Amino acid sequence: MMGKEFAGALARFPHLTDLEVRPELVAICGRRLQPEVERWFRSIAPGIELATRDYREILARSDIEAVYIAVPHDLHAELYTAAIRSGKHVLGEKPFGIDAEANAAIRAAAAERPELVVRCASQFMYLPGAQRVARMLEAGAFGRIIEADLGFLHCSDLNPAKPINWKRRAETNGAYGVLGDLGMHTLPLPLRAGWRPLNVRALLSDIVTRRPNEEGTLQRCDTWDNATLLCEAVAPADAQAPAHPPEHGAEPAAGYAGQDEGAVQRFPLTIRAHRIAPGELNSWYIKVLGTRASAAFSTKEINRLWTLDYEPGGEQAWRRLDLGYESCFPAVSASSFEFGFSDALLQMWGAYFEEVVRGGVPRERFAGCFTPEETAVGHALFSAALRSQREGRVVPV
Ligand SMILES: NC(=O)c1ccc[n+]([C@@H]2O[C@H](COP(=O)([O-])OP(=O)(O)OC[C@H]3O[C@@H](n4cnc5c(N)ncnc54)[C@H](O)[C@@H]3O)[C@@H](O)[C@H]2O)c1
């Protein structure tokens, strides 16, 4: 699925108007690459020189500079580390390793090749509404953060007849279940803003425990369907402070909560990743409530941003703004056109290739791709969430 989305984004790459890079798709790989699938790829990427079922053939080509890897989670560590060791820039899909150990192995390989741009795919930060919230965070517009809600909700698993696939098996999707699948997408924006979860009480549900396989035989579906994480989080006291979150596992560093009463930014953060959220097709949302401003955005109303500006003693009124095509990377689209899922993906690809050209340095803080270090915070959070569910208590992250 995501390989095709990638090829589609690349075909549309010239839609982005101010980038000095023009990626070309020259090789594709799939474990069981079928002739009709290969034909489809060739129809939109006529420059394809190599179509193979063995990824090592791609890694052996010295003229291929970068690879995108979208495979089941149990293969992330093997393929990502092999690609990095072969000297390719890598954009790997989330969760960037099936578990914390696999994630650490990928990060270790990346650390050995600092000249390569190794990043994790996640496109939601590039949505216009998300960018607006990011800029408000950067400007410290919220004042003290009162509370924040992030989430990513799907509904198709409500259908018990939906066939099982690798994403619904712990062996291939990972013990995180929905957290490794949808949950990771909630994190790039808050982590880039410098937020950090300190602890978590996780409530995980396995709602549909069996699903039919392609032949109709019921099989054990052993992944968590829904996850609600109640966290205590910190944000940097100075919104301009760190571009990246501090080392996880350590006490909040200088600039974080605790050192100055007036600047304390400890707040409740709720993260929801649900595969069974009735009526929610593909809803990614963020809501931040603050003492000076609040904002809410959801892909359910993709063109719409809600904000509330507050002066002490003044009125409290939510304001609704239609956004149009506002983007980090300018595109040919008119600013009044609505922005969609494939536009966010295209922006992410613009961000990635620009980082490749600029040696890993994004043009601005919220235009940069999700880094391996940021994914490590996600893995620490999700590992703590599993423990919290098991032990029925709050667990430090
Ligand atoms: N960014 C997003 O919005 C988004 C959406 C869906 C999935 N994903 C992520 O993308 C990744 C892939 O998900 P998908 O939905 O595209 O899955 P998919 O099942 O549609 O595709 C997986 C592909 O991996 C290939 N594959 C498996 N083993 C291989 C091997 N040894 N060598 C080469 N190819 C191999 C298969 O041939 C298949 O084409 C996952 O990490 C998933 O979490 C991201």
The ligand as a Gaussian input file, in Angstrom:
#p B3LYP/6-31G(d) Opt

LIG

0 1
 N        2.546000       6.607000       6.723000
 C        1.345000       6.041000       6.751000
 O        0.318000       6.700000       6.769000
 C        1.249000       4.552000       6.758000
 C        0.022000       3.923000       6.416000
 C       -0.013000       2.531000       6.405000
 C        1.108000       1.797000       6.738000
 N        2.270000       2.436000       7.082000
 C        3.489000       1.672000       7.435000
 O        4.073000       1.232000       6.207000
 C        4.659000      -0.047000       6.388000
 C        4.066000      -1.000000       5.374000
 O        2.670000      -0.985000       5.516000
 P        1.701000      -1.229000       4.254000
 O        0.327000      -0.894000       4.697000
 O        2.252000      -0.563000       3.056000
 O        1.830000      -2.807000       4.135000
 P        1.529000      -3.762000       2.898000
 O        1.224000      -5.096000       3.495000
 O        0.551000      -3.142000       1.960000
 O        2.930000      -3.815000       2.154000
 C        4.047000      -4.444000       2.713000
 C        4.995000      -4.755000       1.580000
 O        6.179000      -5.307000       2.140000
 C        6.686000      -6.200000       1.175000
 N        7.649000      -7.125000       1.796000
 C        7.429000      -7.984000       2.807000
 N        8.582000      -8.655000       3.065000
 C        9.506000      -8.193000       2.220000
 C       10.878000      -8.487000       1.997000
 N       11.527000      -9.410000       2.721000
 N       11.521000      -7.836000       0.998000
 C       10.872000      -6.907000       0.282000
 N        9.602000      -6.574000       0.443000
 C        8.917000      -7.220000       1.390000
 C        5.463000      -6.912000       0.643000
 O        5.769000      -7.483000      -0.626000
 C        4.480000      -5.760000       0.551000
 O        4.534000      -5.169000      -0.722000
 C        4.449000      -0.413000       7.851000
 O        5.575000      -0.032000       8.600000
 C        3.254000       0.427000       8.252000
 O        3.214000       0.712000       9.645000
 C        2.348000       3.782000       7.079000

